[in-house]
Amino acid sequence: MILGINTEEVDGYFLLNGRLSYALPMLADGSEVFLALENLTNTDYEYRPDYPMPGTTAMLGVNLALR
């Protein structure tokens, strides 16, 4: 018995993602503040059939490294 095979296809799509970051060495090496942008072209697409993905999204965050 074979389980988990997906034979359904979705249309092709083009995505453009970006990430800007600024190092924060005064906190610890490897620490940064960042802005990540996903689906900059606002493409309407599905990862799997009937599983639509969001349009353009943004995330602002901080990565803190341990000393």
N, CA, C and O atoms as a Maestro MAE file, in Angstrom:
{
 s_m_m2io_version
 :::
 2.0.0
}

f_m_ct {
 s_m_title
 :::
 protein
 m_atom[268] {
  # First column is atom index #
  i_m_mmod_type
  r_m_x_coord
  r_m_y_coord
  r_m_z_coord
  i_m_residue_number
  s_m_chain_name
  s_m_pdb_residue_name
  s_m_pdb_atom_name
  i_m_atomic_number
  :::
  1 25 0.836 -1.168 0.000 1 A "MET " " N  " 7
  2 3 0.000 0.000 0.000 1 A "MET " " CA " 6
  3 2 0.889 1.242 0.000 1 A "MET " " C  " 6
  4 15 1.810 1.353 0.808 1 A "MET " " O  " 8
  5 25 0.607 2.172 -0.910 2 A "ILE " " N  " 7
  6 3 1.365 3.418 -1.018 2 A "ILE " " CA " 6
  7 2 0.470 4.569 -0.580 2 A "ILE " " C  " 6
  8 15 -0.645 4.719 -1.080 2 A "ILE " " O  " 8
  9 25 0.953 5.369 0.341 3 A "LEU " " N  " 7
  10 3 0.193 6.511 0.850 3 A "LEU " " CA " 6
  11 2 0.929 7.815 0.563 3 A "LEU " " C  " 6
  12 15 2.155 7.830 0.453 3 A "LEU " " O  " 8
  13 25 0.189 8.891 0.444 4 A "GLY " " N  " 7
  14 3 0.787 10.210 0.356 4 A "GLY " " CA " 6
  15 2 1.260 10.641 -1.017 4 A "GLY " " C  " 6
  16 15 2.011 11.611 -1.121 4 A "GLY " " O  " 8
  17 25 0.847 9.957 -2.075 5 A "ILE " " N  " 7
  18 3 1.253 10.381 -3.413 5 A "ILE " " CA " 6
  19 2 0.237 11.394 -3.932 5 A "ILE " " C  " 6
  20 15 -0.964 11.124 -3.959 5 A "ILE " " O  " 8
  21 25 0.725 12.547 -4.337 6 A "ASN " " N  " 7
  22 3 -0.124 13.600 -4.859 6 A "ASN " " CA " 6
  23 2 0.042 13.655 -6.375 6 A "ASN " " C  " 6
  24 15 1.113 13.999 -6.875 6 A "ASN " " O  " 8
  25 25 -0.998 13.321 -7.090 7 A "THR " " N  " 7
  26 3 -0.926 13.332 -8.559 7 A "THR " " CA " 6
  27 2 -1.595 14.558 -9.156 7 A "THR " " C  " 6
  28 15 -1.587 14.728 -10.375 7 A "THR " " O  " 8
  29 25 -2.178 15.422 -8.320 8 A "GLU " " N  " 7
  30 3 -2.823 16.631 -8.816 8 A "GLU " " CA " 6
  31 2 -1.778 17.700 -9.122 8 A "GLU " " C  " 6
  32 15 -0.773 17.817 -8.420 8 A "GLU " " O  " 8
  33 25 -2.020 18.473 -10.169 9 A "GLU " " N  " 7
  34 3 -1.087 19.532 -10.565 9 A "GLU " " CA " 6
  35 2 -1.727 20.898 -10.383 9 A "GLU " " C  " 6
  36 15 -2.950 21.035 -10.399 9 A "GLU " " O  " 8
  37 25 -0.887 21.898 -10.212 10 A "VAL " " N  " 7
  38 3 -1.332 23.293 -10.165 10 A "VAL " " CA " 6
  39 2 -0.655 24.038 -11.308 10 A "VAL " " C  " 6
  40 15 0.353 23.580 -11.846 10 A "VAL " " O  " 8
  41 25 -1.210 25.180 -11.673 11 A "ASP " " N  " 7
  42 3 -0.608 26.004 -12.717 11 A "ASP " " CA " 6
  43 2 0.741 26.528 -12.262 11 A "ASP " " C  " 6
  44 15 0.989 26.675 -11.065 11 A "ASP " " O  " 8
  45 25 1.612 26.808 -13.222 12 A "GLY " " N  " 7
  46 3 2.899 27.406 -12.909 12 A "GLY " " CA " 6
  47 2 2.723 28.833 -12.409 12 A "GLY " " C  " 6
  48 15 1.708 29.471 -12.686 12 A "GLY " " O  " 8
  49 25 3.705 29.332 -11.676 13 A "TYR " " N  " 7
  50 3 3.638 30.694 -11.155 13 A "TYR " " CA " 6
  51 2 5.046 31.228 -10.943 13 A "TYR " " C  " 6
  52 15 6.010 30.466 -10.871 13 A "TYR " " O  " 8
  53 25 5.151 32.555 -10.843 14 A "PHE " " N  " 7
  54 3 6.418 33.241 -10.592 14 A "PHE " " CA " 6
  55 2 6.271 34.046 -9.316 14 A "PHE " " C  " 6
  56 15 5.346 34.848 -9.184 14 A "PHE " " O  " 8
  57 25 7.179 33.834 -8.379 15 A "LEU " " N  " 7
  58 3 7.170 34.588 -7.125 15 A "LEU " " CA " 6
  59 2 8.447 35.397 -7.004 15 A "LEU " " C  " 6
  60 15 9.508 34.982 -7.471 15 A "LEU " " O  " 8
  61 25 8.335 36.552 -6.376 16 A "LEU " " N  " 7
  62 3 9.491 37.385 -6.092 16 A "LEU " " CA " 6
  63 2 9.435 37.755 -4.614 16 A "LEU " " C  " 6
  64 15 8.499 38.416 -4.163 16 A "LEU " " O  " 8
  65 25 10.441 37.325 -3.874 17 A "ASN " " N  " 7
  66 3 10.541 37.617 -2.444 17 A "ASN " " CA " 6
  67 2 11.794 38.452 -2.198 17 A "ASN " " C  " 6
  68 15 12.732 38.415 -2.995 17 A "ASN " " O  " 8
  69 25 11.814 39.193 -1.113 18 A "GLY " " N  " 7
  70 3 12.989 39.990 -0.784 18 A "GLY " " CA " 6
  71 2 13.162 40.093 0.727 18 A "GLY " " C  " 6
  72 15 12.222 39.919 1.502 18 A "GLY " " O  " 8
  73 25 14.404 40.383 1.111 19 A "ARG " " N  " 7
  74 3 14.699 40.524 2.543 19 A "ARG " " CA " 6
  75 2 15.792 41.568 2.711 19 A "ARG " " C  " 6
  76 15 16.843 41.484 2.076 19 A "ARG " " O  " 8
  77 25 15.542 42.547 3.565 20 A "LEU " " N  " 7
  78 3 16.525 43.563 3.913 20 A "LEU " " CA " 6
  79 2 16.875 43.373 5.382 20 A "LEU " " C  " 6
  80 15 16.001 43.109 6.208 20 A "LEU " " O  " 8
  81 25 18.148 43.509 5.702 21 A "SER " " N  " 7
  82 3 18.540 43.370 7.102 21 A "SER " " CA " 6
  83 2 19.611 44.387 7.455 21 A "SER " " C  " 6
  84 15 20.340 44.880 6.594 21 A "SER " " O  " 8
  85 25 19.687 44.686 8.738 22 A "TYR " " N  " 7
  86 3 20.677 45.614 9.259 22 A "TYR " " CA " 6
  87 2 21.314 44.951 10.475 22 A "TYR " " C  " 6
  88 15 20.627 44.600 11.435 22 A "TYR " " O  " 8
  89 25 22.626 44.783 10.425 23 A "ALA " " N  " 7
  90 3 23.343 44.121 11.515 23 A "ALA " " CA " 6
  91 2 23.319 44.967 12.781 23 A "ALA " " C  " 6
  92 15 23.387 46.195 12.725 23 A "ALA " " O  " 8
  93 25 23.222 44.293 13.918 24 A "LEU " " N  " 7
  94 3 23.244 44.938 15.229 24 A "LEU " " CA " 6
  95 2 24.391 44.355 16.053 24 A "LEU " " C  " 6
  96 15 24.152 43.653 17.035 24 A "LEU " " O  " 8
  97 25 25.642 44.643 15.658 25 A "PRO " " N  " 7
  98 3 26.780 44.042 16.360 25 A "PRO " " CA " 6
  99 2 26.925 44.530 17.803 25 A "PRO " " C  " 6
  100 15 27.604 43.887 18.604 25 A "PRO " " O  " 8
  101 25 26.294 45.662 18.145 26 A "MET " " N  " 7
  102 3 26.387 46.154 19.512 26 A "MET " " CA " 6
  103 2 25.650 45.233 20.487 26 A "MET " " C  " 6
  104 15 25.919 45.265 21.687 26 A "MET " " O  " 8
  105 25 24.729 44.419 19.985 27 A "LEU " " N  " 7
  106 3 24.037 43.445 20.834 27 A "LEU " " CA " 6
  107 2 24.831 42.145 20.915 27 A "LEU " " C  " 6
  108 15 25.130 41.656 22.005 27 A "LEU " " O  " 8
  109 25 25.168 41.593 19.750 28 A "ALA " " N  " 7
  110 3 25.980 40.368 19.663 28 A "ALA " " CA " 6
  111 2 26.223 40.100 18.183 28 A "ALA " " C  " 6
  112 15 25.390 40.439 17.342 28 A "ALA " " O  " 8
  113 25 27.352 39.498 17.867 29 A "ASP " " N  " 7
  114 3 27.622 39.144 16.477 29 A "ASP " " CA " 6
  115 2 26.503 38.235 15.971 29 A "ASP " " C  " 6
  116 15 26.131 37.271 16.639 29 A "ASP " " O  " 8
  117 25 25.972 38.543 14.797 30 A "GLY " " N  " 7
  118 3 24.894 37.754 14.222 30 A "GLY " " CA " 6
  119 2 23.509 38.310 14.506 30 A "GLY " " C  " 6
  120 15 22.530 37.817 13.946 30 A "GLY " " O  " 8
  121 25 23.399 39.320 15.358 31 A "SER " " N  " 7
  122 3 22.095 39.930 15.633 31 A "SER " " CA " 6
  123 2 21.738 40.891 14.509 31 A "SER " " C  " 6
  124 15 22.616 41.517 13.916 31 A "SER " " O  " 8
  125 25 20.445 41.007 14.218 32 A "GLU " " N  " 7
  126 3 20.003 41.870 13.124 32 A "GLU " " CA " 6
  127 2 18.543 42.234 13.281 32 A "GLU " " C  " 6
  128 15 17.789 41.550 13.971 32 A "GLU " " O  " 8
  129 25 18.155 43.309 12.639 33 A "VAL " " N  " 7
  130 3 16.758 43.674 12.463 33 A "VAL " " CA " 6
  131 2 16.493 43.472 10.973 33 A "VAL " " C  " 6
  132 15 17.361 43.764 10.150 33 A "VAL " " O  " 8
  133 25 15.303 42.974 10.611 34 A "PHE " " N  " 7
  134 3 15.054 42.672 9.206 34 A "PHE " " CA " 6
  135 2 13.625 42.986 8.787 34 A "PHE " " C  " 6
  136 15 12.712 43.078 9.608 34 A "PHE " " O  " 8
  137 25 13.466 43.147 7.478 35 A "LEU " " N  " 7
  138 3 12.168 43.300 6.827 35 A "LEU " " CA " 6
  139 2 12.128 42.280 5.706 35 A "LEU " " C  " 6
  140 15 12.944 42.335 4.786 35 A "LEU " " O  " 8
  141 25 11.192 41.354 5.773 36 A "ALA " " N  " 7
  142 3 11.034 40.339 4.732 36 A "ALA " " CA " 6
  143 2 9.731 40.596 3.992 36 A "ALA " " C  " 6
  144 15 8.687 40.795 4.614 36 A "ALA " " O  " 8
  145 25 9.789 40.590 2.675 37 A "LEU " " N  " 7
  146 3 8.616 40.796 1.830 37 A "LEU " " CA " 6
  147 2 8.438 39.568 0.952 37 A "LEU " " C  " 6
  148 15 9.388 39.108 0.320 37 A "LEU " " O  " 8
  149 25 7.225 39.040 0.913 38 A "GLU " " N  " 7
  150 3 6.950 37.850 0.129 38 A "GLU " " CA " 6
  151 2 5.866 38.136 -0.902 38 A "GLU " " C  " 6
  152 15 4.960 38.934 -0.665 38 A "GLU " " O  " 8
  153 25 5.974 37.478 -2.039 39 A "ASN " " N  " 7
  154 3 5.033 37.610 -3.160 39 A "ASN " " CA " 6
  155 2 4.890 39.076 -3.580 39 A "ASN " " C  " 6
  156 15 3.784 39.613 -3.642 39 A "ASN " " O  " 8
  157 25 6.012 39.699 -3.863 40 A "LEU " " N  " 7
  158 3 6.019 41.111 -4.256 40 A "LEU " " CA " 6
  159 2 5.227 41.385 -5.530 40 A "LEU " " C  " 6
  160 15 4.761 42.506 -5.733 40 A "LEU " " O  " 8
  161 25 5.068 40.392 -6.381 41 A "THR " " N  " 7
  162 3 4.304 40.558 -7.628 41 A "THR " " CA " 6
  163 2 2.807 40.331 -7.406 41 A "THR " " C  " 6
  164 15 2.017 40.426 -8.345 41 A "THR " " O  " 8
  165 25 2.418 40.032 -6.159 42 A "ASN " " N  " 7
  166 3 1.022 39.796 -5.788 42 A "ASN " " CA " 6
  167 2 0.378 38.732 -6.686 42 A "ASN " " C  " 6
  168 15 -0.772 38.867 -7.105 42 A "ASN " " O  " 8
  169 25 1.142 37.680 -6.968 43 A "THR " " N  " 7
  170 3 0.688 36.595 -7.836 43 A "THR " " CA " 6
  171 2 -0.418 35.796 -7.159 43 A "THR " " C  " 6
  172 15 -0.326 35.475 -5.975 43 A "THR " " O  " 8
  173 25 -1.465 35.477 -7.917 44 A "ASP " " N  " 7
  174 3 -2.553 34.630 -7.447 44 A "ASP " " CA " 6
  175 2 -2.175 33.193 -7.777 44 A "ASP " " C  " 6
  176 15 -2.205 32.801 -8.943 44 A "ASP " " O  " 8
  177 25 -1.813 32.387 -6.749 45 A "TYR " " N  " 7
  178 3 -1.353 31.026 -7.006 45 A "TYR " " CA " 6
  179 2 -1.791 30.083 -5.905 45 A "TYR " " C  " 6
  180 15 -2.234 30.503 -4.836 45 A "TYR " " O  " 8
  181 25 -1.655 28.791 -6.192 46 A "GLU " " N  " 7
  182 3 -1.987 27.749 -5.229 46 A "GLU " " CA " 6
  183 2 -0.776 26.855 -5.035 46 A "GLU " " C  " 6
  184 15 -0.138 26.456 -6.009 46 A "GLU " " O  " 8
  185 25 -0.453 26.539 -3.800 47 A "TYR " " N  " 7
  186 3 0.634 25.611 -3.481 47 A "TYR " " CA " 6
  187 2 0.201 24.190 -3.804 47 A "TYR " " C  " 6
  188 15 0.981 23.390 -4.321 47 A "TYR " " O  " 8
  189 25 -1.049 23.890 -3.492 48 A "ARG " " N  " 7
  190 3 -1.699 22.628 -3.834 48 A "ARG " " CA " 6
  191 2 -3.090 22.971 -4.327 48 A "ARG " " C  " 6
  192 15 -3.584 24.056 -4.019 48 A "ARG " " O  " 8
  193 25 -3.744 22.101 -5.076 49 A "PRO " " N  " 7
  194 3 -5.108 22.403 -5.531 49 A "PRO " " CA " 6
  195 2 -6.018 22.766 -4.355 49 A "PRO " " C  " 6
  196 15 -6.016 22.095 -3.323 49 A "PRO " " O  " 8
  197 25 -6.789 23.829 -4.527 50 A "ASP " " N  " 7
  198 3 -7.715 24.335 -3.505 50 A "ASP " " CA " 6
  199 2 -7.018 24.789 -2.224 50 A "ASP " " C  " 6
  200 15 -7.627 24.785 -1.155 50 A "ASP " " O  " 8
  201 25 -5.741 25.183 -2.324 51 A "TYR " " N  " 7
  202 3 -4.984 25.702 -1.189 51 A "TYR " " CA " 6
  203 2 -4.343 27.018 -1.624 51 A "TYR " " C  " 6
  204 15 -3.137 27.071 -1.865 51 A "TYR " " O  " 8
  205 25 -5.153 28.091 -1.726 52 A "PRO " " N  " 7
  206 3 -4.628 29.371 -2.218 52 A "PRO " " CA " 6
  207 2 -3.645 30.002 -1.242 52 A "PRO " " C  " 6
  208 15 -3.801 29.889 -0.026 52 A "PRO " " O  " 8
  209 25 -2.644 30.659 -1.781 53 A "MET " " N  " 7
  210 3 -1.632 31.327 -0.982 53 A "MET " " CA " 6
  211 2 -1.947 32.826 -0.909 53 A "MET " " C  " 6
  212 15 -2.646 33.354 -1.774 53 A "MET " " O  " 8
  213 25 -1.435 33.510 0.119 54 A "PRO " " N  " 7
  214 3 -1.746 34.929 0.285 54 A "PRO " " CA " 6
  215 2 -1.047 35.804 -0.749 54 A "PRO " " C  " 6
  216 15 -0.080 35.392 -1.389 54 A "PRO " " O  " 8
  217 25 -1.556 37.007 -0.893 55 A "GLY " " N  " 7
  218 3 -0.908 37.990 -1.753 55 A "GLY " " CA " 6
  219 2 0.349 38.516 -1.079 55 A "GLY " " C  " 6
  220 15 0.970 37.811 -0.283 55 A "GLY " " O  " 8
  221 25 0.721 39.731 -1.387 56 A "THR " " N  " 7
  222 3 1.929 40.330 -0.825 56 A "THR " " CA " 6
  223 2 1.832 40.403 0.698 56 A "THR " " C  " 6
  224 15 0.832 40.864 1.247 56 A "THR " " O  " 8
  225 25 2.887 39.940 1.370 57 A "THR " " N  " 7
  226 3 2.934 39.998 2.830 57 A "THR " " CA " 6
  227 2 4.282 40.570 3.269 57 A "THR " " C  " 6
  228 15 5.269 40.483 2.538 57 A "THR " " O  " 8
  229 25 4.315 41.152 4.460 58 A "ALA " " N  " 7
  230 3 5.541 41.722 5.015 58 A "ALA " " CA " 6
  231 2 5.712 41.241 6.452 58 A "ALA " " C  " 6
  232 15 4.742 41.018 7.177 58 A "ALA " " O  " 8
  233 25 6.977 41.088 6.840 59 A "MET " " N  " 7
  234 3 7.286 40.681 8.205 59 A "MET " " CA " 6
  235 2 8.480 41.498 8.685 59 A "MET " " C  " 6
  236 15 9.508 41.549 8.009 59 A "MET " " O  " 8
  237 25 8.356 42.127 9.826 60 A "LEU " " N  " 7
  238 3 9.420 42.888 10.445 60 A "LEU " " CA " 6
  239 2 9.835 42.122 11.695 60 A "LEU " " C  " 6
  240 15 8.988 41.709 12.487 60 A "LEU " " O  " 8
  241 25 11.138 41.935 11.869 61 A "GLY " " N  " 7
  242 3 11.560 41.161 13.016 61 A "GLY " " CA " 6
  243 2 12.979 41.447 13.444 61 A "GLY " " C  " 6
  244 15 13.691 42.237 12.824 61 A "GLY " " O  " 8
  245 25 13.373 40.791 14.514 62 A "VAL " " N  " 7
  246 3 14.716 40.920 15.068 62 A "VAL " " CA " 6
  247 2 15.239 39.518 15.349 62 A "VAL " " C  " 6
  248 15 14.541 38.698 15.945 62 A "VAL " " O  " 8
  249 25 16.466 39.243 14.921 63 A "ASN " " N  " 7
  250 3 17.177 38.027 15.292 63 A "ASN " " CA " 6
  251 2 18.221 38.411 16.311 63 A "ASN " " C  " 6
  252 15 19.076 39.254 16.040 63 A "ASN " " O  " 8
  253 25 18.163 37.806 17.475 64 A "LEU " " N  " 7
  254 3 19.135 38.087 18.520 64 A "LEU " " CA " 6
  255 2 20.033 36.857 18.691 64 A "LEU " " C  " 6
  256 15 19.544 35.753 18.927 64 A "LEU " " O  " 8
  257 25 21.307 37.053 18.573 65 A "ALA " " N  " 7
  258 3 22.265 35.968 18.759 65 A "ALA " " CA " 6
  259 2 22.681 35.916 20.223 65 A "ALA " " C  " 6
  260 15 22.736 36.942 20.902 65 A "ALA " " O  " 8
  261 25 22.968 34.730 20.692 66 A "LEU " " N  " 7
  262 3 23.463 34.574 22.056 66 A "LEU " " CA " 6
  263 2 24.975 34.726 22.070 66 A "LEU " " C  " 6
  264 15 25.664 34.263 21.161 66 A "LEU " " O  " 8
  265 25 25.468 35.357 23.071 67 A "ARG " " N  " 7
  266 3 26.919 35.539 23.174 67 A "ARG " " CA " 6
  267 2 27.578 34.280 23.657 67 A "ARG " " C  " 6
  268 15 28.799 34.240 23.807 67 A "ARG " " O  " 8
  :::
 }
 m_bond[267] {
  # First column is bond index #
  i_m_from
  i_m_to
  i_m_order
  :::
  1 1 2 1
  2 2 3 1
  3 3 4 2
  4 3 5 1
  5 5 6 1
  6 6 7 1
  7 7 8 2
  8 7 9 1
  9 9 10 1
  10 10 11 1
  11 11 12 2
  12 11 13 1
  13 13 14 1
  14 14 15 1
  15 15 16 2
  16 15 17 1
  17 17 18 1
  18 18 19 1
  19 19 20 2
  20 19 21 1
  21 21 22 1
  22 22 23 1
  23 23 24 2
  24 23 25 1
  25 25 26 1
  26 26 27 1
  27 27 28 2
  28 27 29 1
  29 29 30 1
  30 30 31 1
  31 31 32 2
  32 31 33 1
  33 33 34 1
  34 34 35 1
  35 35 36 2
  36 35 37 1
  37 37 38 1
  38 38 39 1
  39 39 40 2
  40 39 41 1
  41 41 42 1
  42 42 43 1
  43 43 44 2
  44 43 45 1
  45 45 46 1
  46 46 47 1
  47 47 48 2
  48 47 49 1
  49 49 50 1
  50 50 51 1
  51 51 52 2
  52 51 53 1
  53 53 54 1
  54 54 55 1
  55 55 56 2
  56 55 57 1
  57 57 58 1
  58 58 59 1
  59 59 60 2
  60 59 61 1
  61 61 62 1
  62 62 63 1
  63 63 64 2
  64 63 65 1
  65 65 66 1
  66 66 67 1
  67 67 68 2
  68 67 69 1
  69 69 70 1
  70 70 71 1
  71 71 72 2
  72 71 73 1
  73 73 74 1
  74 74 75 1
  75 75 76 2
  76 75 77 1
  77 77 78 1
  78 78 79 1
  79 79 80 2
  80 79 81 1
  81 81 82 1
  82 82 83 1
  83 83 84 2
  84 83 85 1
  85 85 86 1
  86 86 87 1
  87 87 88 2
  88 87 89 1
  89 89 90 1
  90 90 91 1
  91 91 92 2
  92 91 93 1
  93 93 94 1
  94 94 95 1
  95 95 96 2
  96 95 97 1
  97 97 98 1
  98 98 99 1
  99 99 100 2
  100 99 101 1
  101 101 102 1
  102 102 103 1
  103 103 104 2
  104 103 105 1
  105 105 106 1
  106 106 107 1
  107 107 108 2
  108 107 109 1
  109 109 110 1
  110 110 111 1
  111 111 112 2
  112 111 113 1
  113 113 114 1
  114 114 115 1
  115 115 116 2
  116 115 117 1
  117 117 118 1
  118 118 119 1
  119 119 120 2
  120 119 121 1
  121 121 122 1
  122 122 123 1
  123 123 124 2
  124 123 125 1
  125 125 126 1
  126 126 127 1
  127 127 128 2
  128 127 129 1
  129 129 130 1
  130 130 131 1
  131 131 132 2
  132 131 133 1
  133 133 134 1
  134 134 135 1
  135 135 136 2
  136 135 137 1
  137 137 138 1
  138 138 139 1
  139 139 140 2
  140 139 141 1
  141 141 142 1
  142 142 143 1
  143 143 144 2
  144 143 145 1
  145 145 146 1
  146 146 147 1
  147 147 148 2
  148 147 149 1
  149 149 150 1
  150 150 151 1
  151 151 152 2
  152 151 153 1
  153 153 154 1
  154 154 155 1
  155 155 156 2
  156 155 157 1
  157 157 158 1
  158 158 159 1
  159 159 160 2
  160 159 161 1
  161 161 162 1
  162 162 163 1
  163 163 164 2
  164 163 165 1
  165 165 166 1
  166 166 167 1
  167 167 168 2
  168 167 169 1
  169 169 170 1
  170 170 171 1
  171 171 172 2
  172 171 173 1
  173 173 174 1
  174 174 175 1
  175 175 176 2
  176 175 177 1
  177 177 178 1
  178 178 179 1
  179 179 180 2
  180 179 181 1
  181 181 182 1
  182 182 183 1
  183 183 184 2
  184 183 185 1
  185 185 186 1
  186 186 187 1
  187 187 188 2
  188 187 189 1
  189 189 190 1
  190 190 191 1
  191 191 192 2
  192 191 193 1
  193 193 194 1
  194 194 195 1
  195 195 196 2
  196 195 197 1
  197 197 198 1
  198 198 199 1
  199 199 200 2
  200 199 201 1
  201 201 202 1
  202 202 203 1
  203 203 204 2
  204 203 205 1
  205 205 206 1
  206 206 207 1
  207 207 208 2
  208 207 209 1
  209 209 210 1
  210 210 211 1
  211 211 212 2
  212 211 213 1
  213 213 214 1
  214 214 215 1
  215 215 216 2
  216 215 217 1
  217 217 218 1
  218 218 219 1
  219 219 220 2
  220 219 221 1
  221 221 222 1
  222 222 223 1
  223 223 224 2
  224 223 225 1
  225 225 226 1
  226 226 227 1
  227 227 228 2
  228 227 229 1
  229 229 230 1
  230 230 231 1
  231 231 232 2
  232 231 233 1
  233 233 234 1
  234 234 235 1
  235 235 236 2
  236 235 237 1
  237 237 238 1
  238 238 239 1
  239 239 240 2
  240 239 241 1
  241 241 242 1
  242 242 243 1
  243 243 244 2
  244 243 245 1
  245 245 246 1
  246 246 247 1
  247 247 248 2
  248 247 249 1
  249 249 250 1
  250 250 251 1
  251 251 252 2
  252 251 253 1
  253 253 254 1
  254 254 255 1
  255 255 256 2
  256 255 257 1
  257 257 258 1
  258 258 259 1
  259 259 260 2
  260 259 261 1
  261 261 262 1
  262 262 263 1
  263 263 264 2
  264 263 265 1
  265 265 266 1
  266 266 267 1
  267 267 268 2
  :::
 }
}
